[in-house]
Structures are given as structure tokens and as C-alpha cells.
Amino acid sequence: KDNLFSVLKQVIDLDEDELSELAGVLKYTSLSNVAKLVKMIEDRQKVIQGLKELVFDKELYAKEVPHIQNTVENHYWLFGEQYNLITAAEPDFTLALKGLILATTGKETRGNKAKLDHIDKNKEMDIFMIRQDRKGDVTENVVVELKRPTVALGEKELSQVKKYMQVIRSNDRFNMGNVKWTFYLVGNKFNTSHFLEGELENNKNHGEEHLVYWVDNGMTKIYVLKWSEIFDEFSKRHEYLLEKLKLEEALWLKQHGDADEVVDDIINNSATMDKPLVPKRAI
């Protein structure tokens, strides 16, 4: 009853124009759908605030896999609304290939049909996603490599992503049809070698921010992103809606006691995306 009275009070407090606007909106959708949309935006902001704590608050001692990777796996909208998650955290390339075949053909691959022959075939990617355009004639595969907050990004970390790329380029089954591969290396900051700054400068001619590697006529690219840049991009995309919603300041000020508490608070809310097509130990 308290919840009902709270909602009714909000409706009663609307002025004549606001009530007319609400009635007009409800001609084309339901109050339930409106509430779900607002809740999702609010929960996305909570995820952003939680991730900021994980990557910026050194006293939380956030770890790569149980905290940051676990959160991103459930909220991969951070890299785009249009993607589907292929495999759960840290698939090796055999499992990734099986997931890719299942996503593109609808058929499971068993036995040795997805066997790979490469020195780095057992390396594990953090996040593997796929997107198909509306016409279905271009498939974009996305690999995200996440680093814990204490790791400063440099040549070593970029080389790790390039190894992933080489495994994929070496096998035709990863590249059937019109396929694009996009790799993201994500961390808190660059190291002091200025190696990545040099790579960014060398690729400026392609006209894309954060690009450090470009081959195959642009069908294979590697980007390096700082968490601060991901958060800024979220703010740009959602600034207008967040301003209109005027969410309470408490949402921005909430603090957690430890990294586990952060993850528990944001891992499963209305902003959570679909589960992976291929679970970690499936097939």
C-alpha cells in the first residue's frame, strides 16, 4: 500500500500539462514499459559508478577476473548496444570458434571439427562478442582484453592482443564471409614508455580515436582505451536523459566497503545483458 500511495501521490502532484503529457505517452506504451526504461537507465548509471570505484579506488584492491571482468561480462553494453556475447569469461580459441560457428550458422560443432593448430591456441580472451548488421552481410567480431587497475598499459599488453589477432588470422574458419575483427585493450593508464602514445600518433591518418593497429584494409583493428574514456563516452551518450531524469545525488555518492560488495550490488540488475551463447564449460 505504501508503494501504491507513493505512486498515486506523484500522479496527483502533476500539473494539468504534465498529466496531459503522461496520458499522451500512455496511448502508445504502458506505464510498466516507462518504468522499466527509467529503471534501466538508473541501473546503468549505478554500473558506471561501481566500475569507477573498482578501477579508481586503490583501497578496494579490485582484481581483473572476479571483479572487473565479471562486471563487464554482464554489462557489455559498455562497448555497444548491438552486440551479443558469444562465450563466457576467458574462452580459449577452440571454444571461441565453436561459439562463433554456433552464432553464425545455428549449428553446434563437436569433436575435432573446431580443432586449431597454433602455438597460442590455448590463450584465453576476456570478452568475445559478435554483431551482424541488419542486412546480415557483414559480421563484426569483438574481443575485449581487460587489465586490472594496477597494470599500466604498454607494449607488452598490446603484444598480447596481437597474439590473439594472429591466432584468428591464421585460421580461415574465424574469417568466413565478410568478417571484421575489432580488438579493445582496456586499462587505467599508459605506462611511462610512451609506446602506446607513439602507436596512436602513427595511426592518426586513419581518422579514428584510440586506434593503434590497422590491417586488412581496415577489416582488423586494435583500439586502446582508458577507463576514463569509456566513462566519458557513457556520459556523452546519456547526458541528456540523465539530466531530464534528475536522479538523486545519492546515486553518484554511494560508496562500497570492498570490491566484492561493489560487484554484488551491480552484477545483476535491469541493465544486465543476455547471457553468453556458449557457457564457459559447454560443448
C-alpha positions as semicolon CSV with decimal commas, in nm:
position;residue;x (nm);y (nm);z (nm)
1;K;0,000;0,000;0,000
2;D;0,285;0,238;0,077
3;N;0,420;0,187;-0,276
4;L;0,076;0,249;-0,428
5;F;0,022;0,567;-0,229
6;S;0,369;0,690;-0,329
7;V;0,291;0,642;-0,698
8;L;-0,056;0,796;-0,670
9;K;0,087;1,099;-0,492
10;Q;0,332;1,155;-0,779
11;V;0,042;1,142;-1,028
12;I;-0,177;1,373;-0,821
13;D;0,107;1,625;-0,796
14;L;0,132;1,655;-1,176
15;D;0,004;1,983;-1,315
16;E;-0,253;1,986;-1,596
17;D;0,004;1,996;-1,878
18;E;0,219;1,719;-1,724
19;L;-0,088;1,499;-1,674
20;S;-0,185;1,554;-2,036
21;E;0,167;1,461;-2,149
22;L;0,160;1,141;-1,943
23;A;-0,180;1,046;-2,082
24;G;-0,048;1,105;-2,434
25;V;0,255;0,884;-2,371
26;L;0,037;0,605;-2,233
27;K;-0,162;0,594;-2,558
28;Y;0,139;0,432;-2,725
29;T;0,305;0,241;-2,442
30;S;0,237;0,124;-2,089
31;L;0,338;0,274;-1,758
32;S;0,518;-0,054;-1,695
33;N;0,740;-0,002;-2,001
34;V;0,813;0,357;-1,898
35;A;0,915;0,241;-1,550
36;K;1,138;-0,034;-1,694
37;L;1,318;0,212;-1,923
38;V;1,383;0,460;-1,643
39;K;1,500;0,177;-1,416
40;M;1,743;0,051;-1,682
41;I;1,898;0,397;-1,725
42;E;1,926;0,433;-1,349
43;D;2,088;0,089;-1,320
44;R;2,336;0,169;-1,597
45;Q;2,444;0,474;-1,402
46;K;2,489;0,251;-1,097
47;V;2,711;0,018;-1,301
48;I;2,923;0,312;-1,415
49;Q;2,959;0,438;-1,059
50;G;3,051;0,090;-0,938
51;L;3,312;0,043;-1,210
52;K;3,462;0,382;-1,124
53;E;3,511;0,257;-0,770
54;L;3,668;-0,068;-0,892
55;V;3,920;0,094;-1,127
56;F;3,998;0,419;-0,941
57;D;3,980;0,331;-0,570
58;K;4,312;0,160;-0,493
59;E;4,197;0,063;-0,143
60;L;3,936;-0,173;-0,287
61;Y;4,214;-0,389;-0,441
62;A;3,991;-0,485;-0,734
63;K;4,105;-0,791;-0,928
64;E;4,078;-0,845;-1,301
65;V;3,866;-1,160;-1,325
66;P;3,626;-1,172;-1,026
67;H;3,554;-0,801;-1,021
68;I;3,615;-0,606;-1,342
69;Q;3,579;-0,889;-1,594
70;N;3,277;-1,034;-1,416
71;T;3,102;-0,697;-1,425
72;V;3,179;-0,623;-1,791
73;E;3,068;-0,972;-1,896
74;N;2,722;-0,891;-1,761
75;H;2,718;-0,531;-1,885
76;Y;2,886;-0,547;-2,225
77;W;2,662;-0,262;-2,345
78;L;2,964;-0,057;-2,237
79;F;3,107;-0,138;-2,582
80;G;2,785;-0,116;-2,781
81;E;2,414;-0,192;-2,762
82;Q;2,421;-0,409;-3,070
83;Y;2,645;-0,694;-2,960
84;N;2,571;-1,047;-2,847
85;L;2,806;-1,223;-2,608
86;I;2,946;-1,541;-2,761
87;T;3,135;-1,701;-2,474
88;A;3,164;-1,651;-2,102
89;A;3,480;-1,514;-1,946
90;E;3,817;-1,636;-2,072
91;P;3,734;-1,881;-2,352
92;D;4,026;-2,044;-2,529
93;F;4,024;-2,020;-2,908
94;T;3,869;-2,362;-2,965
95;L;3,569;-2,271;-2,752
96;A;3,556;-1,929;-2,917
97;L;3,550;-2,088;-3,263
98;K;3,271;-2,325;-3,160
99;G;3,074;-2,027;-3,030
100;L;3,131;-1,829;-3,349
101;I;3,012;-2,118;-3,568
102;L;2,703;-2,162;-3,348
103;A;2,627;-1,787;-3,363
104;T;2,660;-1,762;-3,741
105;T;2,515;-2,097;-3,853
106;G;2,298;-2,209;-3,564
107;K;2,482;-2,542;-3,559
108;E;2,691;-2,684;-3,275
109;T;3,040;-2,813;-3,354
110;R;3,155;-3,124;-3,171
111;G;3,463;-3,340;-3,161
112;N;3,770;-3,222;-3,352
113;K;3,583;-3,014;-3,609
114;A;3,689;-2,693;-3,432
115;K;4,043;-2,811;-3,359
116;L;4,310;-2,544;-3,402
117;D;4,679;-2,577;-3,479
118;H;4,860;-2,272;-3,345
119;I;5,120;-2,218;-3,075
120;D;4,892;-1,972;-2,894
121;K;4,564;-2,162;-2,937
122;N;4,524;-2,216;-2,561
123;K;4,543;-1,848;-2,471
124;E;4,222;-1,710;-2,326
125;M;4,035;-1,395;-2,426
126;D;3,841;-1,194;-2,167
127;I;3,527;-1,098;-2,362
128;F;3,421;-1,220;-2,709
129;M;3,117;-1,064;-2,878
130;I;2,957;-1,060;-3,221
131;R;2,741;-0,818;-3,420
132;Q;2,568;-0,865;-3,755
133;D;2,435;-0,568;-3,949
134;R;2,068;-0,553;-4,045
135;K;2,132;-0,696;-4,390
136;G;2,337;-0,978;-4,239
137;D;2,618;-0,941;-4,491
138;V;2,884;-0,810;-4,251
139;T;2,977;-0,974;-3,923
140;E;3,183;-0,782;-3,668
141;N;3,357;-0,986;-3,403
142;V;3,481;-0,801;-3,096
143;V;3,745;-0,914;-2,849
144;V;3,797;-0,715;-2,528
145;E;4,110;-0,755;-2,315
146;L;4,071;-0,604;-1,967
147;K;4,357;-0,526;-1,732
148;R;4,336;-0,482;-1,355
149;P;4,375;-0,123;-1,230
150;T;4,736;-0,166;-1,117
151;V;4,859;-0,268;-1,465
152;A;4,985;0,023;-1,674
153;L;4,933;-0,044;-2,044
154;G;5,228;-0,062;-2,281
155;E;5,398;-0,269;-2,549
156;K;5,367;-0,597;-2,355
157;E;4,990;-0,567;-2,321
158;L;4,944;-0,466;-2,685
159;S;5,158;-0,763;-2,793
160;Q;4,922;-0,993;-2,603
161;V;4,628;-0,865;-2,805
162;K;4,827;-0,902;-3,127
163;K;4,885;-1,269;-3,041
164;Y;4,509;-1,315;-3,020
165;M;4,480;-1,146;-3,357
166;Q;4,741;-1,375;-3,514
167;V;4,563;-1,690;-3,394
168;I;4,241;-1,565;-3,552
169;R;4,403;-1,455;-3,880
170;S;4,576;-1,793;-3,911
171;N;4,250;-1,989;-3,929
172;D;4,007;-1,946;-4,217
173;R;3,712;-2,060;-4,004
174;F;3,741;-1,743;-3,798
175;N;3,718;-1,540;-4,119
176;M;3,441;-1,699;-4,324
177;G;3,240;-1,449;-4,527
178;N;3,258;-1,073;-4,486
179;V;3,408;-1,052;-4,137
180;K;3,552;-0,764;-3,938
181;W;3,761;-0,810;-3,624
182;T;3,781;-0,537;-3,362
183;F;4,004;-0,567;-3,057
184;Y;3,993;-0,345;-2,748
185;L;4,269;-0,323;-2,489
186;V;4,134;-0,154;-2,175
187;G;4,316;-0,031;-1,868
188;N;4,351;0,252;-1,623
189;K;4,654;0,430;-1,766
190;F;4,953;0,400;-2,001
191;N;5,299;0,319;-1,868
192;T;5,588;0,564;-1,886
193;S;5,747;0,419;-2,202
194;H;5,520;0,633;-2,427
195;F;5,497;0,333;-2,661
196;L;5,118;0,346;-2,695
197;E;5,122;0,722;-2,744
198;G;5,354;0,660;-3,039
199;E;5,122;0,396;-3,185
200;L;4,824;0,631;-3,152
201;E;5,018;0,904;-3,331
202;N;5,126;0,664;-3,609
203;N;4,763;0,571;-3,681
204;K;4,613;0,920;-3,674
205;N;4,596;0,917;-4,054
206;H;4,308;0,666;-4,035
207;G;4,096;0,930;-3,864
208;E;3,980;0,720;-3,568
209;E;4,030;0,787;-3,199
210;H;4,209;0,524;-2,988
211;L;4,328;0,327;-3,294
212;V;4,675;0,167;-3,257
213;Y;4,675;-0,103;-3,528
214;W;4,509;-0,128;-3,869
215;V;4,546;-0,412;-4,124
216;D;4,346;-0,599;-4,389
217;N;4,211;-0,275;-4,538
218;G;4,057;-0,185;-4,205
219;M;3,883;-0,519;-4,151
220;T;4,109;-0,585;-3,850
221;K;4,169;-0,310;-3,596
222;I;4,304;-0,272;-3,243
223;Y;4,198;0,012;-3,014
224;V;4,340;0,108;-2,675
225;L;4,103;0,270;-2,426
226;K;4,143;0,408;-2,077
227;W;3,854;0,353;-1,837
228;S;3,816;0,730;-1,804
229;E;3,747;0,748;-2,178
230;I;3,480;0,475;-2,156
231;F;3,311;0,663;-1,872
232;D;3,325;0,990;-2,066
233;E;3,165;0,822;-2,367
234;F;2,883;0,689;-2,150
235;S;2,825;1,040;-2,013
236;K;2,807;1,185;-2,365
237;R;2,555;0,923;-2,478
238;H;2,333;0,952;-2,172
239;E;2,383;1,311;-2,058
240;Y;2,056;1,442;-2,198
241;L;1,844;1,161;-2,049
242;L;2,019;1,174;-1,712
243;E;1,969;1,549;-1,697
244;K;1,598;1,513;-1,773
245;L;1,554;1,237;-1,514
246;K;1,726;1,441;-1,241
247;L;1,828;1,132;-1,048
248;E;1,901;1,179;-0,681
249;E;2,257;1,280;-0,589
250;A;2,282;0,975;-0,361
251;L;2,321;0,759;-0,671
252;W;2,651;0,931;-0,751
253;L;2,775;0,943;-0,392
254;K;2,723;0,579;-0,293
255;Q;3,038;0,409;-0,170
256;H;3,107;0,040;-0,104
257;G;3,324;-0,126;0,156
258;D;3,513;-0,361;-0,076
259;A;3,531;-0,482;-0,436
260;D;3,309;-0,785;-0,372
261;E;3,037;-0,558;-0,237
262;V;3,055;-0,342;-0,550
263;V;3,014;-0,643;-0,778
264;D;2,728;-0,789;-0,572
265;D;2,546;-0,456;-0,598
266;I;2,568;-0,413;-0,977
267;I;2,628;-0,756;-1,129
268;N;2,263;-0,842;-1,182
269;N;2,021;-0,555;-1,233
270;S;1,785;-0,439;-1,506
271;A;2,083;-0,323;-1,717
272;T;2,226;-0,676;-1,733
273;M;2,256;-0,810;-2,088
274;D;2,177;-1,158;-2,222
275;K;2,387;-1,448;-2,102
276;P;2,660;-1,588;-2,331
277;L;2,558;-1,810;-2,619
278;V;2,817;-2,068;-2,515
279;P;2,880;-2,109;-2,141
280;K;3,239;-2,141;-2,019
281;R;3,246;-2,522;-1,994
282;A;2,986;-2,608;-2,257
283;I;3,034;-2,830;-2,567
